[in-house]
Amino acid sequence: MTYVIEAPHPDDAARLGPLQLRTWLQTYPNAELGIDEDWIHEQRGSSATAEGIAHWREFIEEASRRPDRLFCRVVRSEADIVGFLCGRREKPVTLGPMYLLNQAQNQGLGGRLMTEFLTWAGPTRICLWVTAYNGSAVRFYQRHGFKATGERELWRGALPNLRMTREATTSIDLG
């Protein structure tokens, strides 16, 4: 399968909202914590509604107008969009959301997305939230220089997240 990473088009909003819900359904069910399909639909189902899709369209259009401030890339397969990574230039830069469907994982696509994002962000501090029990995501971010800060949150009273940061990098002038 061939994959292409590129900036999304406004019409992609109709795919990104449902894709975000689908990745949540693949990633977050946890019977111990009471996070099941119903909970996920209740918390994130709006991303696949007309309103959620409109929010995606607004974000994509703003990212196109302000690429210095907003970052968004999608991963296209031959048939559809299978992942995305977005971010914002704030103090500090914020990474997220970032998702790949299960079938698109372990093929280097996450690393390619991250490389594009880190290039966009430049040598600045970057923060993100990651679900604590998503060990593969935590390890992925660690491989890209992120470290857990110890800060935690319980998103919507159920989903345990931890804060990770990647400190500003400095370039060494060898000239």
Disulfide bonds with the S-S distance in Angstrom:
none
